[in-house]
Amino acid sequence: MDRKLTKQALEYLLRIIDELPELKLAGDEVLNTKTEPVTIDELEPIVQKMKYVLLKYREITNLGRGIAAPQVGILKSVFVTYVEDEFQVFANPQITEHSPQSNLYRELCMSLTCLAADVERSEWIRLKWQDENGAWHEKKFDGFMARLLQHEYAHLQGVLNIDDPNTKSRLFVSFDPAQEKLRPVKTNL
C-alpha cells in the first residue's frame, strides 16, 4: 500500500468538497436512484453542467474521463465522456449486446475519489444512444472505452462501482491509476 498515494487521494477529496459542491459524493441517495429518459430540449443545460464539473475535477486531480447526470444531482439518462480531448454526449443510452468474455480493472469514480473497486465488466458492448441533436447512433465499443461506457451507464441505473454485483474488491486508492491495465478474468478450469 502506498500511503503517499492514499494521502494524495484524500487531499483531492478535500479540494473537491470545497471547490465542486455540484459533484454528488457516495452516500447521496441520488447516486443510488435510477434515472428517467432525457428529452433533447432539456439536454443542453445538463450537458453544460456535467462538462464544467468534469473539467474542474480533471483540473484538481488530473483524472476523470466521464460523468453521468446523477453525479451532478440530475436524475436524467445522460452521460458525457472526455476522451482524447473530446467530449461525447450519450443521451438515453441502451446496452443492446455485450460480450460473454469479461475483464477486470481497478476503477476509480469521481463520486468516490478515495476508493476504487476492482470490477469485472464485459470486454465489449454494443451501445445505442442519442447525441446532443437527438440523432440515434449504435456502435460496438471495446477495451477501455467499453469499460468507461459501462461504468457511466451503471450510474444511470443507480449503481456505483463499489456496489456493482460484479465488484471483486474495494480498496483505498493506493495505486497509480495511470499504471492500471485491463486484466483477464481467471477461470477455474
C-alpha positions in Angstrom: 0.0 0.0 0.0 1.4 3.4 -1.0 0.4 5.8 1.8 1.6 8.7 -0.2 -1.0 8.0 -3.0 -3.7 7.4 -0.4 -2.9 10.8 1.2 -3.0 12.5 -2.2 -6.4 11.0 -2.9 -7.7 12.3 0.5 -6.2 15.8 -0.3 -8.1 15.7 -3.6 -11.3 14.8 -1.8 -11.0 17.9 0.5 -10.4 20.1 -2.5 -13.4 18.6 -4.3 -15.6 19.1 -1.3 -14.5 22.8 -1.2 -14.4 23.6 -5.0 -17.0 21.3 -6.5 -20.2 21.4 -4.4 -22.1 20.4 -7.6 -20.5 16.9 -7.5 -22.5 14.4 -5.6 -20.5 12.0 -3.4 -21.1 8.4 -2.3 -23.9 8.4 0.3 -26.1 10.9 -1.6 -29.3 9.0 -2.5 -29.4 10.5 -6.0 -26.4 8.2 -6.9 -28.5 5.1 -6.0 -31.6 6.1 -7.9 -32.4 5.0 -11.5 -32.7 7.8 -14.0 -35.6 8.8 -16.3 -35.3 9.5 -20.1 -34.0 12.9 -21.0 -35.6 15.0 -23.8 -33.4 16.8 -26.3 -35.0 20.1 -25.2 -33.7 19.7 -21.6 -30.3 18.3 -22.6 -28.1 21.3 -23.1 -28.0 22.8 -19.6 -27.5 19.3 -18.1 -24.6 18.6 -20.5 -23.0 22.0 -19.8 -23.1 21.4 -16.0 -21.6 17.9 -16.5 -18.8 19.3 -18.7 -18.0 22.0 -16.2 -17.8 19.6 -13.3 -15.7 17.0 -15.3 -13.2 19.7 -16.4 -12.9 21.1 -12.9 -12.4 17.6 -11.5 -9.7 17.0 -14.0 -8.1 20.3 -13.1 -7.9 19.2 -9.5 -7.0 15.5 -9.9 -5.6 15.1 -13.5 -8.2 12.2 -13.6 -11.7 11.7 -15.0 -13.0 10.5 -18.3 -16.7 10.5 -17.9 -19.6 11.8 -15.8 -23.2 10.9 -15.5 -26.1 13.2 -14.8 -26.8 11.7 -11.3 -23.3 12.8 -10.3 -24.4 16.4 -10.6 -27.8 15.7 -8.9 -29.9 15.3 -12.0 -31.9 12.1 -12.5 -31.9 12.1 -16.3 -30.5 9.4 -18.5 -27.4 11.1 -20.0 -23.7 10.9 -19.5 -20.7 12.7 -21.1 -17.2 11.3 -21.8 -14.0 13.2 -22.3 -11.5 11.0 -24.2 -8.6 12.3 -26.4 -9.6 15.9 -25.6 -13.1 15.5 -27.0 -16.5 15.4 -25.3 -19.1 13.0 -26.4 -22.7 13.0 -25.2 -24.7 9.8 -24.7 -28.4 10.5 -24.1 -30.9 7.7 -23.3 -28.2 5.0 -23.8 -29.1 1.3 -24.0 -26.6 -1.5 -24.0 -28.1 -3.8 -26.7 -25.4 -6.5 -26.6 -22.3 -7.5 -24.6 -19.5 -10.0 -24.9 -19.6 -13.2 -22.9 -16.0 -12.6 -22.1 -15.1 -10.1 -19.3 -12.1 -8.4 -17.8 -11.0 -6.8 -14.5 -9.9 -3.3 -13.8 -9.5 -1.2 -10.6 -12.0 1.6 -11.4 -11.9 5.0 -9.8 -15.1 7.1 -9.6 -15.5 10.9 -9.3 -18.1 10.3 -6.7 -15.8 8.2 -4.5 -12.3 9.9 -5.0 -10.5 7.9 -2.3 -12.0 4.5 -3.1 -11.5 2.2 -6.0 -13.2 -1.0 -6.9 -11.9 -4.0 -8.9 -14.9 -4.6 -11.2 -15.5 -7.3 -13.8 -17.1 -6.0 -16.9 -17.8 -7.2 -20.5 -14.8 -6.9 -22.9 -17.1 -5.3 -25.5 -20.6 -3.8 -25.7 -22.9 -2.6 -28.4 -24.5 0.7 -27.3 -27.4 2.6 -28.8 -27.8 6.3 -27.8 -28.9 9.8 -28.9 -26.4 12.6 -29.5 -27.0 16.2 -28.4 -29.0 16.8 -31.6 -31.3 13.9 -31.0 -29.9 11.6 -33.7 -29.7 7.9 -32.8 -26.4 6.0 -33.1 -25.4 2.4 -32.5 -21.8 1.2 -32.2 -19.7 -1.6 -30.8 -17.1 -0.5 -28.3 -14.3 -2.5 -26.8 -11.3 -2.1 -24.5 -11.2 1.0 -22.1 -14.0 2.7 -24.0 -16.3 -0.2 -23.4 -15.4 -0.2 -19.7 -15.9 3.6 -19.4 -19.3 3.4 -21.1 -20.4 0.5 -18.8 -19.2 2.5 -15.7 -21.2 5.6 -16.7 -24.3 3.5 -17.8 -24.3 1.9 -14.3 -24.6 5.4 -12.8 -27.8 5.8 -14.8 -29.1 2.6 -13.2 -28.3 3.9 -9.7 -25.2 1.7 -9.3 -21.8 2.8 -8.1 -18.7 0.7 -9.0 -18.3 -0.2 -5.3 -21.9 -1.5 -5.2 -21.8 -3.3 -8.6 -22.6 -7.0 -8.2 -19.5 -7.7 -10.3 -17.2 -5.9 -7.9 -14.4 -8.2 -6.8 -12.8 -5.9 -4.2 -12.9 -2.4 -2.8 -9.8 -0.5 -1.7 -8.4 2.8 -0.8 -6.6 4.5 -3.8 -3.1 3.4 -3.0 -2.0 2.7 -6.6 -1.1 4.9 -9.6 -4.3 4.9 -11.8 -2.1 5.8 -14.8 -0.4 2.4 -14.5 -3.6 0.3 -14.2 -4.3 -2.2 -17.0 -7.2 -4.3 -18.1 -6.7 -7.8 -16.8 -8.3 -11.1 -18.0 -10.6 -12.9 -15.6 -9.0 -16.1 -14.3 -11.2 -19.1 -14.8 -11.0 -22.3 -12.8 -11.0 -25.0 -15.5 
